[in-house]
Amino acid sequence: MYRSDILVPVEGSFIPVVVRNYSMQDSVAMIQLQSECFPPPFPEELWWNREQLTQHVNRFPEGAICVEYNGRIVGSITSLLLSFDCDHLDHTWEQVTDNGYIRNHDPNGDTLYIVDICIHPAFRKAGLGKIMMHAMYQLVVKLNLKRLLGGGRMPGYGMYSKQMTAEEYAEKVVNGTLRDPVLNFLLKCGRTPLRVMENYLEDDESKNYALLMEWKNPFNSKE
């Protein structure tokens, strides 16, 4: 199991947090975190439910990570393993994550796929997202996988959708002409764009587009 005790910057000082695997004992806190990150009018039925969390911790506990501060969960990231065919990249979030239940988790898979990342609004400048993403990179290395993959939302695209294609928007974010909060975060985490995917997730801000992004394991020996 994973545990890392670190200090993170919050409002000019550094506070201690614990990065660890979440368990079913954390289910109430995990659902509370989702409600605080995605308040109404975001539909409550799209928050994690107890059955989904049960599947996460039973099928792939190593891929279920949270950040705890003073006994309170303030961030989480969830993943699963897949045998990914890079010649056929198109997919939806619902297909690749089994609608968040990860019953399609493949213990012999070669790819770690990010299902979800969630950070409490009060901690979004503390670097928790990058810390959790690097915990996932460490897991990729530990399991000797080929890569980490995930679809990045493009919430800034909605403002430009009448001016350019999603591919043009993503290219401008990569070359620094435009800024997107999610894509810029993932780029700073070391992720490499592969392709824009249409109808990835019902998301009006992104016009349902996402950018599939990869991190290759530099230590992989499966080739």
Steps between C-alpha positions, in 0.01 A plus 500: 500500500604858434566768762695825475515772767580836343458877541301706250461878463170654612453875549868578545590217736563128471259247649546124550292264288498123453476344155368147537267237360134553581283218635132437565546664839543821300183459293296766681790745482557423131137569413513818710807612306314448173207706625734786595687485170187467285217687677152552350395542227747214433281186522545308824467166319834567330692512829677180602257256659576230754491217245751675273733561793464135603609393153799739508642373828425132435614476139799735500579644845846612383334732248275670756688795653389787722655797680410548866544819700424510871279191471309639200526372141573796272600326177472169319607325183377167367636273227472153346716271287425430134658322208488798267511480120680813385388436141141560610503801728137614480288429806270670746550548873200277566640218285855507633406531870185283499310816593727544802450147640830365349363144476707482178823537701763264354766396757725402207452826312792705371343846544394696807191705410391799709131475584456818703687771688330716761641784716314705759466864382685631807807291409522553125811716525683259729635278223297197606413406144863476397586309818228242433593474132859426595376231739336344193828526305672321787239224476560469124871450570440261789273278287731527197218625277547656160315823561247714681205629297204723564260733326542863598194725498527820294279737704631809324400374157135602538598866465679432171290222345347734241841631399706183465493123514583309817825386337598861425416599857712220648791594271482864615504391864806284437688780320409752769263721298204406720468373855270224622489424876486122460725455198764735639498309827550168320776640279680628810472146642697369202215360294531485120198559271398211274172607341178691552200276566142596416206410727736384773290627789179700530658835581356824363809706586714268289227446239544129584860497375807378687869476425644151547839541668775252581795459734741229389686296760870572445590181687263262323655167400196326354594591144 
